[in-house]
Amino acid sequence: MNVTQNRDISWLKFNKRVLNESSRDLHPLLERALFLKIASNNLKEFSMIRIASLRSLSNVDPNHIDAYSQKPLKDIIKTLNHEINLQREAILMSGKTLLKALALEKIEFVTLERLNAEEQKNLIHSFKEQFLSLSYQTRISLSEFLLVVKSNHLYRLLKSKKNHFYHLNFMQEPPYAIAIDEKRFVRTENILHAIYEEKKVHYFSANFIRDADLNFDTFDDDELPKKLKTLLSSRDQQSLNRVHLKTPDLKEIKPFFLKETNLTGKEILGSTDFESWEYLYGFLNQIIDKDHPTLRYASHLPAFPLGLDAQKSLIKQIQKSDQLWHYPYDAFATFERLLHEAAYHPDVKELFITVYRIAQNSKIVEALKLARKNKKKVTVILELRARFDEANNLFYADELKAAGCDVFFGPKKTKIHAKIFVMTLKNNHYITQIGSGNYHEVTALKYTDFAYLTANPEIGLEAYHFFQSLIQKKEVPTFKHLLVGPHHLKEALIKAIEGETKKKEEGYIGFKINALTDKDIIEKLIKASQEGVEIETIIRSIHCLLPGVKGYTETLKIHSLVGRFLEHSRVYVFGKKDPKILIGSSDLMSRNLQRRHEILCPVEDESIKKRLLKLFKLSFKDNVYSARLNDKGQHIMKNDSLPFSVHETLLDASKKGKDYL
């Protein structure tokens, strides 16, 4: 029996799980719409990245066999495209159900045909005056147009009786829908189709998905910042891999795209009904009141971390005892405050930080610039290759440099994915923060992440040397405390798994991560399970190892938690008595362990170890947002009689200022 599964098939099973959340009544309607948006956008990015990568591999090696499923790559690509289309159809069906529920809440999308004659006349007249009068049409050659269309961008197109194509541009972009009254809305697409149908012209919209993988290998480290803009522009010229058409006249339109592209019929998806929840969710989010009592989650204001005195110095408090901050229950603004305090503190000499993704209008950047203005030395190791954030990171690299900060970029062969901050003070004192999430105030409100802060001088010195190795482009030394990828991290994790394997039934392995794909780690986990080691895991998305397979993984349990917040935190537990606990940025993927700079840090503070174990157990106990995975990799929702939600439990504790311990 096969004990592993293909990583991409596993990921699509996870996305189906996200899609299924849109149908669950426990979520408010706007939040269900958000799950549809996420599932839809996930499929687009999956096509842009993974399908593109697999096609490239297939072109190089047509006979390639997948190591996990033992199936030919060409068969896997067909399976993936088929599943993508099934999920697209499921999004349509789930969307229709959701729209009916919204109509009951007095948000109804109606067609022009359902309006009376006067309403139709007034709406079309108003639309022509306000929007169409400021539009223009450009005749295009469809074959040439397809060479320059941008990926994941809405295009409005026209086809005349003579099969001439035109691109319809608006100088003032119309909204997704136009209000008739307080409860009824007509989609812009519906209005445009009616206007041009009267002129015997086919109106339709199109969304094009291109390959988005960029080849950074052609540049040396020092060249990348200069060449990045050119490289990013090439993304819009890469191969088309999918086309989404929305038109009531699909049979009339689709053949032209089949003729002008190398795509198959399955890769050109057509719909006569609404398809893109990215646009509709944005519209709903605008028109629904921010504090709507039933359509949205109740607002959550993150709390100041328990155990800290808001009136006292954060630096002094961290020097007295280690801290664990858990976003979004704890306020990310606490870290921003720490940076501001460091900017003015007379004992602070230097600040070091890694940046993988960072928010637009970032307060973190402003705090770093303030520190530099106050004569602190500021060093930023910034990763320019964070997918889809390359331009944003390049912008902030220039801004930080202009402020006098020292900015270095990730080395060519390994991305900088570690989330680490170091503050050096007089008398060889340090404060180190190691986390699972980016220094990003927006995602800190939506993702669950850990931030571990310590004044341990040995950890601080190792963290300082980690930064120096990147600055000086030297190999990272072996440390006593920090586990650093790609140099020593994988070896250390394998050693820890082997240590528990020797204990057999007395052994214990637990971890909460985003994905498990590394073949060597998988083999070690299979061996551990065969020896009777209890293995409890929470894996949000990709899991190539199947649990509960007789003779292989009978002691392995995999849960997946998908709820109000995106589970992003990573923690590792080895041992039952006095367990070794690691916290940091790394998943168990080959790219994390072999092609990225990652950091896991052992937690020594007993109170924080107790807190992390409690959080792990609470997450594993969740039966509202959690699914158990079976030996086929399917997500089976829990149906325990007493519902327990870790998200709601921690939110409630945060609001009341209580300790969940």
C-alpha positions as CSV (number, residue, x, y, z in Angstrom):
1,M,0.0,0.0,0.0
2,N,1.3,3.5,-0.9
3,V,2.2,5.5,2.2
4,T,2.8,8.8,0.4
5,Q,0.9,11.0,-2.0
6,N,1.8,13.7,-4.6
7,R,2.3,17.1,-3.1
8,D,0.2,19.0,-5.6
9,I,-2.7,16.6,-5.3
10,S,-2.4,17.0,-1.5
11,W,-2.5,20.8,-1.9
12,L,-5.7,20.6,-4.0
13,K,-7.3,18.5,-1.4
14,F,-6.5,21.3,1.1
15,N,-7.9,23.9,-1.2
16,K,-11.1,21.9,-1.5
17,R,-11.2,22.0,2.3
18,V,-10.9,25.8,2.2
19,L,-13.7,25.9,-0.4
20,N,-15.9,23.7,1.8
21,E,-15.7,26.3,4.6
22,S,-17.7,28.7,2.4
23,S,-20.7,26.4,2.8
24,R,-20.6,26.2,6.6
25,D,-23.2,28.1,8.5
26,L,-20.9,28.7,11.5
27,H,-19.2,31.5,9.5
28,P,-21.0,34.8,8.9
29,L,-21.9,35.3,5.2
30,L,-19.1,37.8,4.4
31,E,-16.6,35.5,5.9
32,R,-17.9,32.6,3.8
33,A,-17.5,34.9,0.8
34,L,-13.9,35.4,1.9
35,F,-13.3,31.6,1.8
36,L,-14.6,31.6,-1.8
37,K,-12.2,34.4,-2.7
38,I,-9.3,32.6,-1.1
39,A,-10.0,29.3,-2.7
40,S,-10.4,31.0,-6.1
41,N,-7.2,33.0,-5.8
42,N,-5.4,29.9,-4.6
43,L,-6.3,28.1,-7.8
44,K,-5.0,31.0,-9.9
45,E,-1.7,31.1,-8.0
46,F,-1.4,27.3,-8.2
47,S,-1.8,27.5,-12.0
48,M,0.7,30.4,-12.2
49,I,3.4,28.6,-10.1
50,R,2.9,24.9,-9.7
51,I,1.4,24.0,-13.1
52,A,4.0,26.2,-14.7
53,S,6.8,24.5,-12.9
54,L,5.5,21.0,-13.7
55,R,5.2,21.8,-17.3
56,S,8.7,23.0,-17.4
57,L,9.9,19.8,-15.8
58,S,7.8,17.8,-18.2
59,N,9.4,19.6,-21.2
60,V,12.9,18.8,-19.8
61,D,12.0,15.2,-18.8
62,P,8.9,13.9,-20.6
63,N,9.2,10.5,-18.9
64,H,9.5,11.9,-15.4
65,I,7.9,9.7,-12.6
66,D,6.6,11.4,-9.4
67,A,8.6,10.0,-6.5
68,Y,5.6,10.0,-4.1
69,S,2.7,8.6,-6.2
70,Q,4.9,6.7,-8.8
71,K,2.7,8.2,-11.6
72,P,4.0,9.8,-14.8
73,L,4.2,13.5,-14.5
74,K,2.0,14.0,-17.6
75,D,-0.8,12.1,-16.0
76,I,-0.5,14.1,-12.8
77,I,-0.7,17.4,-14.8
78,K,-4.0,16.1,-16.4
79,T,-5.3,15.1,-13.0
80,L,-4.5,18.5,-11.5
81,N,-6.2,20.4,-14.4
82,H,-9.2,18.2,-14.1
83,E,-9.4,18.9,-10.3
84,I,-8.9,22.6,-10.8
85,N,-11.9,22.7,-13.2
86,L,-14.0,20.7,-10.7
87,Q,-13.2,23.2,-7.9
88,R,-14.0,26.1,-10.3
89,E,-17.4,24.5,-10.8
90,A,-17.8,24.0,-7.1
91,I,-17.0,27.6,-6.5
92,L,-19.8,28.6,-8.9
93,M,-22.3,26.3,-7.1
94,S,-21.3,27.4,-3.6
95,G,-21.4,31.0,-4.8
96,K,-24.9,30.7,-6.0
97,T,-26.0,29.3,-2.6
98,L,-24.2,32.2,-0.9
99,L,-25.8,34.8,-3.1
100,K,-29.3,33.4,-2.2
101,A,-28.4,33.7,1.5
102,L,-27.2,37.3,0.9
103,A,-30.5,38.1,-0.8
104,L,-32.3,37.2,2.4
105,E,-30.1,39.7,4.1
106,K,-31.3,42.4,1.7
107,I,-28.2,42.3,-0.5
108,E,-29.5,41.0,-3.8
109,F,-27.8,40.8,-7.2
110,V,-30.5,41.0,-9.9
111,T,-30.4,40.9,-13.7
112,L,-31.6,43.7,-15.9
113,E,-34.5,41.5,-16.9
114,R,-35.9,41.6,-13.4
115,L,-36.2,45.4,-13.4
116,N,-39.2,47.2,-14.7
117,A,-38.9,49.1,-17.9
118,E,-38.3,52.5,-16.2
119,E,-35.6,51.1,-13.9
120,Q,-33.9,49.5,-16.9
121,K,-34.0,52.7,-18.9
122,N,-32.7,54.8,-16.0
123,L,-29.9,52.4,-15.1
124,I,-28.6,52.1,-18.7
125,H,-28.8,55.8,-19.2
126,S,-27.0,56.5,-16.0
127,F,-24.3,53.9,-16.8
128,K,-23.7,55.3,-20.3
129,E,-23.4,58.9,-18.9
130,Q,-21.2,58.1,-16.0
131,F,-18.9,55.3,-17.4
132,L,-19.4,54.4,-21.0
133,S,-19.1,58.0,-22.2
134,L,-15.6,57.9,-20.7
135,S,-14.6,54.7,-22.4
136,Y,-12.8,53.8,-25.6
137,Q,-12.5,50.8,-27.8
138,T,-9.2,49.6,-29.4
139,R,-9.3,47.1,-32.2
140,I,-7.0,44.3,-31.6
141,S,-5.5,41.3,-33.3
142,L,-6.4,38.5,-30.9
143,S,-3.2,36.6,-31.5
144,E,-1.0,39.7,-30.8
145,F,-3.2,40.8,-27.9
146,L,-2.6,37.4,-26.2
147,L,1.1,38.0,-26.3
148,V,0.9,41.1,-24.1
149,V,-2.1,40.5,-21.7
150,K,-1.2,40.7,-18.0
151,S,-1.7,37.7,-15.8
152,N,-4.7,37.7,-13.4
153,H,-6.1,40.9,-14.8
154,L,-9.7,41.5,-15.9
155,Y,-10.1,42.4,-19.6
156,R,-13.4,43.5,-21.2
157,L,-13.6,42.5,-24.8
158,L,-16.0,42.8,-27.8
159,K,-16.5,40.7,-30.9
160,S,-18.3,42.1,-33.9
161,K,-20.4,40.3,-36.4
162,K,-17.4,40.2,-38.7
163,N,-15.3,38.5,-36.0
164,H,-13.3,41.6,-35.3
165,F,-12.1,41.9,-31.6
166,Y,-12.0,45.1,-29.6
167,H,-10.6,45.9,-26.1
168,L,-13.0,48.0,-24.1
169,N,-11.2,50.4,-21.7
170,F,-12.8,52.7,-19.1
171,M,-11.2,55.9,-18.0
172,Q,-13.2,55.7,-14.8
173,E,-13.4,52.0,-13.8
174,P,-17.1,51.1,-12.9
175,P,-17.8,49.2,-9.7
176,Y,-18.5,45.5,-9.7
177,A,-22.2,46.3,-9.5
178,I,-24.6,49.3,-9.6
179,A,-27.1,49.9,-6.8
180,I,-30.8,50.2,-7.8
181,D,-32.0,50.8,-4.3
182,E,-30.8,49.9,-0.8
183,K,-31.0,46.1,-1.4
184,R,-30.8,45.5,-5.1
185,F,-27.7,45.6,-7.3
186,V,-27.0,44.9,-11.0
187,R,-23.6,43.6,-12.1
188,T,-21.7,45.8,-14.5
189,E,-21.1,42.7,-16.6
190,N,-24.8,42.3,-17.0
191,I,-25.3,45.9,-18.0
192,L,-22.5,45.9,-20.6
193,H,-23.8,42.6,-22.1
194,A,-27.2,44.1,-22.5
195,I,-25.9,47.4,-24.1
196,Y,-23.8,45.6,-26.7
197,E,-26.3,42.8,-27.4
198,E,-28.6,45.6,-28.6
199,K,-25.9,46.5,-31.0
200,K,-25.5,42.9,-32.1
201,V,-22.0,42.8,-30.6
202,H,-20.7,40.1,-28.3
203,Y,-19.5,41.5,-25.0
204,F,-17.4,39.2,-22.7
205,S,-14.7,39.4,-20.1
206,A,-11.5,37.4,-19.8
207,N,-8.9,36.6,-17.2
208,F,-5.6,35.2,-18.3
209,I,-3.3,33.2,-16.1
210,R,0.4,33.1,-17.1
211,D,3.3,31.2,-15.7
212,A,4.7,33.3,-12.8
213,D,7.9,31.5,-11.9
214,L,10.9,33.7,-12.4
215,N,14.5,32.5,-13.1
216,F,16.8,34.4,-10.8
217,D,19.7,32.0,-11.6
218,T,20.8,34.2,-14.5
219,F,22.0,37.0,-12.2
220,D,24.7,37.2,-9.6
221,D,23.8,38.4,-6.1
222,D,25.1,42.0,-6.7
223,E,23.2,42.2,-10.1
224,L,19.8,41.2,-8.8
225,P,18.6,44.6,-7.4
226,K,19.5,46.3,-10.6
227,K,17.9,43.7,-12.9
228,L,14.8,42.9,-10.8
229,K,12.5,45.4,-12.5
230,T,13.4,43.9,-15.9
231,L,12.9,40.5,-14.5
232,L,9.5,41.4,-13.1
233,S,8.3,42.8,-16.4
234,S,9.1,39.5,-18.0
235,R,6.4,37.9,-15.8
236,D,3.8,39.4,-18.1
237,Q,5.3,37.8,-21.2
238,Q,5.6,34.3,-19.9
239,S,3.5,31.4,-21.3
240,L,-0.3,31.4,-20.9
241,N,-1.5,28.3,-19.0
242,R,-5.2,29.1,-18.4
243,V,-7.9,31.4,-19.7
244,H,-11.1,32.1,-17.9
245,L,-14.0,33.5,-20.0
246,K,-17.3,34.9,-18.7
247,T,-19.9,35.1,-21.4
248,P,-23.4,33.9,-22.2
249,D,-22.1,33.1,-25.7
250,L,-19.4,30.7,-24.8
251,K,-19.8,28.5,-27.9
252,E,-19.3,31.6,-30.0
253,I,-16.2,32.9,-28.2
254,K,-14.2,29.9,-27.0
255,P,-13.2,28.5,-30.4
256,F,-11.2,31.7,-31.1
257,F,-9.1,31.2,-28.0
258,L,-8.6,27.5,-28.7
259,K,-7.3,28.5,-32.2
260,E,-5.0,31.3,-30.9
261,T,-3.4,29.5,-28.0
262,N,-1.7,26.2,-27.3
263,L,-4.2,25.4,-24.6
264,T,-6.6,22.6,-24.5
265,G,-10.3,22.9,-23.9
266,K,-9.9,22.0,-20.3
267,E,-7.5,24.9,-19.8
268,I,-9.9,27.4,-21.2
269,L,-12.6,27.6,-18.6
270,G,-15.9,29.3,-19.6
271,S,-18.8,30.4,-17.6
272,T,-22.1,32.1,-18.3
273,D,-22.5,33.0,-14.7
274,F,-20.4,34.8,-12.1
275,E,-16.9,33.3,-11.6
276,S,-14.4,35.6,-9.9
277,W,-15.0,36.0,-6.2
278,E,-12.0,38.2,-5.8
279,Y,-13.9,41.0,-7.4
280,L,-17.3,40.3,-5.7
281,Y,-15.8,39.9,-2.2
282,G,-14.1,43.3,-2.6
283,F,-17.4,44.9,-3.5
284,L,-19.2,43.2,-0.6
285,N,-16.5,44.3,1.8
286,Q,-17.1,47.9,0.7
287,I,-20.9,48.0,1.0
288,I,-21.3,45.9,4.2
289,D,-20.9,47.9,7.4
290,K,-17.6,47.2,9.3
291,D,-19.5,46.4,12.5
292,H,-22.4,44.5,10.9
293,P,-23.6,42.2,13.7
294,T,-24.4,39.2,11.6
295,L,-22.6,39.3,8.3
296,R,-19.1,39.7,9.7
297,Y,-17.1,38.3,12.6
298,A,-17.2,40.4,15.7
299,S,-14.2,42.8,15.6
300,H,-11.1,41.7,17.5
301,L,-8.7,44.1,19.1
302,P,-5.4,42.3,19.9
303,A,-4.4,42.6,23.6
304,F,-1.1,43.7,25.2
305,P,0.7,40.4,26.0
306,L,-0.1,38.9,29.4
307,G,2.7,39.1,31.9
308,L,4.0,42.5,30.6
309,D,3.4,45.8,32.2
310,A,2.4,48.4,29.6
311,Q,3.7,51.2,31.7
312,K,7.2,49.8,32.0
313,S,10.2,49.4,29.6
314,L,9.8,46.4,27.3
315,I,13.6,46.0,27.1
316,K,13.9,45.7,30.9
317,Q,11.0,43.3,31.2
318,I,12.5,41.0,28.4
319,Q,15.8,41.1,30.2
320,K,14.2,39.8,33.3
321,S,12.2,37.0,31.7
322,D,11.7,35.4,28.2
323,Q,8.4,36.3,26.4
324,L,6.1,34.5,24.0
325,W,3.8,36.6,21.9
326,H,1.0,34.9,20.0
327,Y,-0.5,36.8,17.1
328,P,-3.3,37.8,16.4
329,Y,-4.4,37.4,20.0
330,D,-1.4,39.5,21.2
331,A,-0.9,42.8,19.6
332,F,1.8,43.0,16.9
333,A,2.1,46.7,17.9
334,T,4.0,45.5,21.0
335,F,6.9,44.6,18.7
336,E,6.6,48.0,17.0
337,R,6.8,49.6,20.4
338,L,9.9,47.6,21.2
339,L,11.6,49.0,18.1
340,H,10.6,52.5,19.0
341,E,12.0,52.1,22.5
342,A,15.2,50.7,21.0
343,A,15.5,53.8,18.8
344,Y,15.7,56.1,21.8
345,H,17.3,53.8,24.4
346,P,20.9,55.0,25.3
347,D,22.3,51.5,25.8
348,V,21.1,50.2,22.4
349,K,23.9,50.1,19.8
350,E,22.7,48.0,16.8
351,L,19.6,46.5,15.3
352,F,19.6,43.6,12.9
353,I,16.4,42.2,11.2
354,T,15.5,39.9,8.3
355,V,12.7,40.9,5.9
356,Y,10.9,38.4,3.7
357,R,7.5,40.1,3.4
358,I,6.6,43.5,4.8
359,A,3.4,45.6,4.7
360,Q,2.9,48.6,2.5
361,N,3.2,51.8,4.5
362,S,5.1,49.7,7.0
363,K,5.4,50.9,10.6
364,I,8.4,48.6,11.0
365,V,10.3,50.4,8.3
366,E,9.5,53.7,9.9
367,A,10.7,52.5,13.3
368,L,14.0,51.3,11.7
369,K,14.5,54.6,10.0
370,L,13.8,56.4,13.3
371,A,16.5,54.2,15.0
372,R,19.0,55.1,12.3
373,K,18.1,58.8,12.6
374,N,18.9,58.4,16.3
375,K,22.4,57.2,15.5
376,K,21.7,53.5,16.0
377,K,23.4,51.2,13.5
378,V,20.6,49.3,11.5
379,T,21.2,46.3,9.3
380,V,18.5,44.8,7.2
381,I,18.9,41.4,5.4
382,L,16.1,41.7,2.8
383,E,14.9,38.9,0.5
384,L,14.1,40.3,-2.9
385,R,12.7,37.0,-4.2
386,A,9.6,36.7,-2.0
387,R,7.1,35.7,-4.7
388,F,4.7,38.6,-5.7
389,D,6.3,40.9,-3.1
390,E,9.5,41.5,-5.1
391,A,8.6,45.0,-6.1
392,N,7.5,46.0,-2.6
393,N,10.7,44.7,-1.1
394,L,12.8,46.5,-3.7
395,F,11.0,49.7,-2.9
396,Y,11.7,49.4,0.8
397,A,15.3,48.4,0.1
398,D,15.8,51.8,-1.6
399,E,14.0,53.6,1.2
400,L,16.0,52.0,4.0
401,K,19.2,52.7,2.1
402,A,18.3,56.3,1.7
403,A,17.7,56.6,5.5
404,G,21.3,55.3,6.1
405,C,20.5,51.7,7.0
406,D,22.8,49.0,5.8
407,V,20.8,46.7,3.4
408,F,22.0,43.3,2.3
409,F,20.2,40.8,0.1
410,G,19.7,37.1,0.3
411,P,22.5,35.0,-1.3
412,K,21.8,33.6,-4.8
413,K,21.4,29.9,-3.9
414,T,19.3,30.3,-0.7
415,K,16.4,32.6,0.1
416,I,16.3,34.3,3.5
417,H,13.1,33.0,5.1
418,A,14.2,33.1,8.8
419,K,12.2,35.6,11.0
420,I,14.8,37.0,13.4
421,F,15.6,40.3,15.0
422,V,18.6,41.1,17.2
423,M,19.2,44.1,19.4
424,T,22.7,44.6,20.7
425,L,23.2,46.7,23.9
426,K,26.2,47.9,25.9
427,N,28.2,45.4,28.0
428,N,27.6,42.5,25.4
429,H,23.9,42.3,26.2
430,Y,21.4,41.1,23.5
431,I,17.7,40.9,23.0
432,T,16.7,38.3,20.3
433,Q,13.3,37.7,18.7
434,I,12.7,34.6,16.7
435,G,9.4,34.0,15.1
436,S,7.3,32.0,12.7
437,G,5.8,35.0,10.9
438,N,6.8,38.0,8.9
439,Y,7.3,41.4,10.3
440,H,4.0,42.4,8.7
441,E,1.4,44.3,10.7
442,V,-1.5,43.4,8.3
443,T,-1.0,39.6,8.3
444,A,-0.4,39.7,12.1
445,L,-4.1,40.4,12.4
446,K,-5.0,37.4,10.2
447,Y,-2.4,34.7,10.7
448,T,-1.5,32.8,13.9
449,D,2.2,33.2,14.6
450,F,4.6,33.0,17.5
451,A,7.3,35.5,18.5
452,Y,9.8,34.2,21.1
453,L,11.9,36.9,22.8
454,T,14.9,36.3,25.0
455,A,17.8,38.1,26.5
456,N,19.8,34.9,26.7
457,P,23.3,36.0,25.9
458,E,24.4,32.8,24.2
459,I,21.4,32.9,21.9
460,G,21.9,36.6,21.2
461,L,25.6,36.0,20.3
462,E,24.7,33.1,18.0
463,A,22.0,35.3,16.3
464,Y,24.5,38.1,15.9
465,H,27.0,35.7,14.3
466,F,24.2,34.4,12.0
467,F,23.8,38.0,10.7
468,Q,27.5,38.5,10.3
469,S,27.8,35.3,8.2
470,L,25.2,36.6,5.8
471,I,26.8,40.1,5.6
472,Q,30.2,38.6,5.1
473,K,28.9,35.8,2.8
474,K,30.5,33.1,4.9
475,E,29.0,29.7,5.8
476,V,26.9,29.8,8.9
477,P,28.8,28.2,11.8
478,T,27.4,25.3,13.8
479,F,25.7,26.7,16.9
480,K,24.9,25.2,20.3
481,H,21.4,26.6,20.4
482,L,20.1,27.8,17.1
483,L,19.3,25.3,14.3
484,V,20.0,27.0,11.0
485,G,19.1,25.9,7.6
486,P,20.2,24.9,5.1
487,H,23.5,24.0,6.9
488,H,22.5,22.1,10.0
489,L,18.8,22.3,10.5
490,K,17.7,19.1,8.7
491,E,20.5,17.1,10.3
492,A,19.4,18.2,13.7
493,L,15.7,17.4,13.1
494,I,16.6,14.0,11.8
495,K,18.7,13.4,14.9
496,A,15.8,14.4,17.1
497,I,13.4,12.1,15.3
498,E,15.9,9.2,15.6
499,G,16.3,9.9,19.3
500,E,12.5,9.4,19.8
501,T,12.5,6.4,17.6
502,K,15.0,4.7,19.9
503,K,12.5,5.1,22.8
504,K,9.8,3.1,20.8
505,E,6.4,3.3,22.5
506,E,7.8,5.7,25.1
507,G,8.8,8.2,22.3
508,Y,6.8,11.2,21.3
509,I,7.0,13.6,18.3
510,G,4.6,16.5,17.9
511,F,4.7,19.4,15.4
512,K,2.5,22.1,14.0
513,I,3.6,23.3,10.6
514,N,2.3,24.4,7.2
515,A,3.6,21.5,5.0
516,L,5.4,18.2,5.0
517,T,7.1,17.1,1.8
518,D,10.8,16.3,2.6
519,K,11.5,12.7,1.6
520,D,14.2,12.0,4.2
521,I,12.1,13.4,7.0
522,I,9.2,11.3,5.8
523,E,11.3,8.1,5.8
524,K,12.4,8.9,9.4
525,L,8.8,9.5,10.5
526,I,7.7,6.2,9.0
527,K,10.5,4.4,10.8
528,A,9.5,6.1,14.1
529,S,5.8,5.1,13.7
530,Q,6.8,1.5,12.9
531,E,8.7,1.5,16.2
532,G,5.6,2.6,18.0
533,V,6.4,6.3,18.6
534,E,3.3,8.4,19.2
535,I,3.3,11.2,16.5
536,E,0.8,14.0,16.7
537,T,0.9,16.6,13.9
538,I,-1.1,19.7,12.8
539,I,-0.3,20.3,9.2
540,R,-2.3,23.1,7.5
541,S,-1.9,22.3,3.8
542,I,0.5,19.9,2.0
543,H,1.2,16.5,3.5
544,C,2.9,13.9,1.4
545,L,2.9,11.3,4.2
546,L,-0.4,9.5,4.8
547,P,-1.4,8.7,8.3
548,G,-2.9,5.5,9.7
549,V,-1.4,3.2,7.0
550,K,-1.2,-0.3,8.4
551,G,2.4,-1.4,9.0
552,Y,3.8,2.0,8.2
553,T,2.1,5.0,9.9
554,E,-0.4,3.5,12.4
555,T,0.7,5.8,15.2
556,L,0.8,8.9,13.1
557,K,-2.1,11.4,13.4
558,I,-2.5,14.4,11.1
559,H,-5.0,17.2,11.8
560,S,-5.6,20.2,9.6
561,L,-6.9,23.4,11.1
562,V,-8.7,25.9,8.8
563,G,-10.8,28.6,10.5
564,R,-11.1,32.3,11.2
565,F,-7.4,32.8,11.1
566,L,-4.8,31.3,8.8
567,E,-2.7,28.9,10.9
568,H,1.0,29.8,10.2
569,S,2.8,29.2,13.5
570,R,5.5,26.4,13.6
571,V,6.5,24.5,16.8
572,Y,8.2,21.2,17.3
573,V,8.0,18.9,20.3
574,F,10.3,15.9,21.0
575,G,9.8,13.7,24.0
576,K,7.1,13.2,26.7
577,K,9.0,14.1,29.9
578,D,10.9,17.3,29.8
579,P,10.4,17.7,26.1
580,K,12.7,19.6,23.7
581,I,10.6,22.3,22.1
582,L,11.7,24.3,19.0
583,I,10.1,27.4,17.6
584,G,10.8,29.3,14.4
585,S,10.2,29.7,10.7
586,S,10.8,26.3,9.0
587,D,8.3,23.8,7.6
588,L,9.3,20.3,6.7
589,M,9.7,20.9,3.0
590,S,12.8,20.2,1.0
591,R,13.0,23.9,0.0
592,N,12.9,25.0,3.7
593,L,15.5,22.5,4.8
594,Q,17.9,22.7,1.8
595,R,17.4,25.9,-0.1
596,R,16.5,28.5,2.5
597,H,18.0,30.2,5.5
598,E,15.7,29.1,8.3
599,I,16.0,29.2,12.0
600,L,14.5,27.1,14.8
601,C,15.3,28.0,18.4
602,P,15.1,25.8,21.4
603,V,12.8,27.2,24.2
604,E,14.5,26.9,27.6
605,D,12.1,28.9,29.7
606,E,9.9,26.4,31.5
607,S,6.8,28.7,31.7
608,I,7.0,29.3,28.0
609,K,7.5,25.6,27.3
610,K,4.3,24.9,29.3
611,R,2.5,27.6,27.3
612,L,3.5,26.2,24.0
613,L,2.5,22.6,25.0
614,K,-0.9,23.9,26.1
615,L,-1.4,25.8,22.8
616,F,-0.4,22.7,20.8
617,K,-2.9,20.5,22.8
618,L,-5.7,23.1,22.4
619,S,-5.1,23.2,18.6
620,F,-5.1,19.4,18.4
621,K,-8.3,19.3,20.5
622,D,-10.1,21.7,18.2
623,N,-13.2,20.0,16.6
624,V,-14.9,23.0,15.0
625,Y,-12.4,24.1,12.5
626,S,-10.3,20.9,12.4
627,A,-10.3,17.8,10.2
628,R,-8.6,14.5,10.7
629,L,-6.8,13.1,7.7
630,N,-7.3,9.5,6.7
631,D,-5.0,7.1,5.0
632,K,-6.1,8.4,1.6
633,G,-5.2,12.0,2.5
634,Q,-8.8,13.1,2.6
635,H,-9.9,15.7,5.1
636,I,-12.6,14.2,7.4
637,M,-14.3,16.8,9.5
638,K,-14.5,16.0,13.2
639,N,-18.0,15.5,14.6
640,D,-17.3,15.3,18.4
641,S,-20.4,15.9,20.5
642,L,-19.0,18.8,22.5
643,P,-17.7,21.5,20.1
644,F,-14.4,23.2,20.9
645,S,-12.8,25.9,18.9
646,V,-9.2,26.9,19.7
647,H,-9.7,30.2,17.8
648,E,-12.8,31.2,19.8
649,T,-11.2,30.0,23.1
650,L,-8.1,32.1,22.6
651,L,-10.1,35.1,21.4
652,D,-12.3,35.0,24.4
653,A,-9.3,34.8,26.8
654,S,-7.7,37.7,24.9
655,K,-10.8,39.9,25.2
656,K,-11.2,39.1,28.9
657,G,-7.5,39.5,29.7
658,K,-7.4,36.0,31.1
659,D,-4.7,33.4,30.8
660,Y,-5.8,30.2,29.0
661,L,-3.4,28.2,31.1
